[in-house]
Amino acid sequence: MHTPRTPASRAAALALIVAGAAYVAALFVLQREPGFSLAEPLFLFALLGVAFPLLAWVCTLKPGAAPPPREARQLPRVLLYLAVFALAVLGWGFSWVNATFPQEPGQSIAQLAVKLVTMVLLPAWLFLGFQLDTRARLQPRRLLLVFVVMSLAYLAMQAVFGRGLVTLRELSPSAATLAWAIPLCWLWQTLEAGLCEEVLFRRILQEKIALASGSQVAAVAWASLLFGLAHAPGLWLRGGHLMEGVAHATPTWAIAYSIVMIAPAGIAFGVLWARTRSLWLIVPLHGMVDLLPQLAPFIRAWTGGG
């Protein structure tokens, strides 16, 4: 007997089809670049798009029930805000900040201030009335266990496949420097990357998509795709392409790269948010993800390279 699909299941199917098609189309665009290999993006997707979301799902089995947030959907307004933010702040705004504050640590402080205003305070005021309403679906002890397991997994991934330890070894900081730099870098990344990105992309964007579609699967898929696309203006307008070995970036390349190389990183965090609704989990965890890649730059910024 055929069981008709519910609106939520249709929304999930549509989101997965669109996200999958966008990923394949983006791969096709990138493979035209000289020296591009499919091995790296496919491995990245297997790791960040499959393995880590699966680990997040296993770690959060049998979550408790949580009442849905009592808030307006506001999805069109959120999407408009995200588009303006991506162009005005990530695209041009940080270019102005970097030019105005060329020296560290002033540049990092200015960037953090801009992020806190545009990614936390302003959207929280516009769309939530400063009511974050994050009643977690797991008990604190369980959240701590999830944090430890996911942190160890991400740290292992960064240690094995990332360049963070290589750049740190090149810098050769003393043990005394590492003693203060490691915890402070984690706290800094928890604020700059964790709080800013998770409030905007998970608490606001993903939650609004879930309310509008009735599907957490659709919300994770759409929010992860938009999380990647929001980085495209920065890759194109602020010279981010040079860090990726691309001499002449185009908007098409920036969009394709953001979908293939950045969007998968949001899937596991989307799963964790959908199953726990805890900023107390995903914000510090995001800081832990960025710890190793950002440790050497953090030390250079605050010590002048020492």
N, C-alpha and C positions, 0 to 999 in steps of 0.2 A: 504494500500500500504506500503510495507516494505521500510524503509529509511535506506540506507547503513550507517554503522558507519564511522565516520571520523577518521583519524589517532589519533587525540587528544582524542576522546572518547575511542578508543581502548587502548591508553596508560593509560588513567585514570582507565579503567576497570582492566587492567593487574596490575597496581600498587595497587589498592584496594584489589584485590584477593590475591596477594602475601603478602601484609601487614596483611590481615586478617588471612591467613593461618599461617604466622609466629607467630602471636599473639596466636592463638589456640594451635599451637605446643609448644610455650613457656609456656603457662598455663599448658599443660600436663606435661612438665618437672618439673615445680615448684611444682605441686601438689604431687609429689613423696617425697618432703622434709617433715621431721617430723614436725607436728604442723602447716603445711601450710593450710590456709583457702582461698577459692575462694572469700569470701566476700570482703576482702580489695582490691585486684586488680580489681574486677569487679566494685566496687564502685568508685575506682580511675578512671577507664576508663569512666564510666558514667559521672563523674564530669569533668575531664580534656580532655577526648577524645570526649565528646558529648556536654555537657552543655556549657563549656567555648568557644569552637569553634562556637557554635550556637550564643552565646552572641556576640562574635567578628563579626560574619557575620551580625547580626542585627544592631550592632553599626556602621557598615560601608556600609549600604545600599546605593545604587546609587552612587558608587564612580565615579569620573571623569575619563576621558580617559588619559592615559599616554603613550607617545611613547616608544616602546620597546628599551631596551638598545642596543647600537651599540657596540657589543663586540663579540669576538670569543666564541664558545660554550665551548670548552676545558674540557668537562665533564670527559673523561678518566683521564686526568691529575689531575683534582680536586679530583676524587675518590682515585687515588694513593696517593696524598698528605694527604688526610684524613686518609687512612689506616696507613701510616707511622707516622702521628701525633698521632693517637690513641695509637699505640704501643710504639713509642719512647718517647713521651711526657707524655701522660696520663698514660701509663703503667709503664715505667721505669724512665722517666725524673723527675717526681715529687717525686719519692722515693729518688732520688739523692738530689733534692732540700731540701727535709725535713731532710735528714741526714746531709747535709752540713750546713743548717741554722735551728738548732733545737729549737731556742728560738724565741718567739714572741716579737715585731712585725716584726723582720727580716725575718722570714719564710713567712709571708703573703706578704711582699714587694717583696721578691724573686719570689714567685709564680705569683704575678701580672705581674712582668717584663717578666717572661717566657711566660705567656699567651698573653701579648700584642705583643710580638715578633712573636710567632708561630701561633696565631689565628687572628691577625689583620695585622701587618706590612708585614710579609713575604707573606701570601696568597694574600693580597691586591696588593703587588708588582708583584707577579707571574702571577696573573689572571686578574687583573684590571688595572694595571699600575697606581695604586693609584687613579684611577678615580671611586669613589664610585657611582656617577650618581644615586642619589636617589630622582628623581623628584616625589614628593608625588602626589597621586591621590585624596587627600582630602585637603580642605583649612585648614589653621592653627587652626582656631577656632574649626572646626570639629575634627581635630586631638586631640586638648586639651580635648574636650568632651569625645572622645573615651578613652583617657588616664585616665580621672577621673573615668569613669564608670568601666572600666576594673580593675583599681587599687583598687577601693572599693570592687569589687567582689573578687579579689584575697586576699586582706587583710582579708575580712570576712571569706573566706575559711581557711586561715592559722590560724586565731584566733579560729575558731570553731574546726577544724580537725587536725591542726598541733600541734607540741610540742614547738613552739617558745615562746609562752607566759608562758608555764610551766617552761622552763629553765630560762627565764627571771625572773620569780617570785622566783625561787630558788637562783638566783644570788642576788636579792634584790638591784639593783642599786639605787642611790639617784636620786631625781628629777633633780639636777644640772647635774649629769652624763648623764641622758637621754636627757637633753636639747641639748647637743652637740653630743651625740652618735647617736641619731636617724637620723638627717640629714647627718652626716658624713658616717654612715653605708650605707645609701641609695646611696650616691655618690660613695662609694667604690664598692658596689655591681653593680651599673650602669656601672662602668668601668670593674671590674673583670668578672662579669657574663654577664651583658647586652651587652657591646660593643664587648667583645671577642666572645661570643657565637653567637650573632646575625649577626655579620659581616661574620663569617666563615660559619655558618649553614644556615642562611637565605639569606643574600645578595649574597654570592658566591655559596654555594652548591645548595640551592633551586632555585636560579635564573638560574644557569647553567642547572639544570634538566628541568626547564620550557622551556628554549630555545631549548633543545635537543628533548623534547617530544611534545612540543606544547600544553601542558595541565597543568594548574595551579593545578588541582586536583591531578594529578600524582605527580607533584612537591612537594606538601604538604605531600602526603603519603610517598614518598620515602625519603624526607628530614627528616621527623619525625622518620622514622624507622632507618635511618642512625645516626640521632642524639642520639637515644638510644644506638645503637650498639657501637658508639664511646666510650661510658662509660664502656664497658665490660672489656677492659684490666685493667682499674683502679680498678674495683671491684675484679678482680682476682689477679693481681700482687701487688697491693698496700694495701691489707688488707681491702678493702672496705666491704668485706663480713662480717667481724666481727661486723661492725656497724649495719648490718642487722640481726644479731643473727645466722649467719651460721658459724659453726666452721671450716669446711673444704670445701673451694670453689673449683669448677672445672670450666674449660672454658665453659662447657655446661651450668652450672648454671649461670655463669656471663652473658652469651649471653641471656639466657631466662629471667633473672631478668631485664636486660637492656631494653628488648623489652616490657615486661609487665609493669614495674614500672617507667621507665624513658621516653620511647618513647612517650607516650600519652601527656606528658607535652609540647612537641613541636608542637602539632597540632594547638592549638589556635594561637600561634605566627606565624605559617606558614600561617594560614588564614589571619591574620592581615597584614603580609608582602605582600601576594598576592593581597590584596584588597587596600592597601595604598602605598606600596613601600616606607615606611618612617622609616628610622632608628631613626629619631627624636621621633617617637612614641614607637617603640618596644624596643629600648635600655633602656630608663629610666623606661619603664614598667617592663622589666625583673628585673631591680634593685629593684623595688617595690615588686615584687613577692618574692624575696629572703630576703627582709628586716627583717621580723619577725623571720624566722628560723635562720638568721645569726646575729641578734642583740646581743644576749648574748655572743657568741664566739667573736664577734668584740670588745665588752667591755672588755672581759678577755684579749684579745690580746694586747690592747692598754693601759690597766691600771694594768695589772698583776693580774686581778681577782676582782678589786675594783668595 
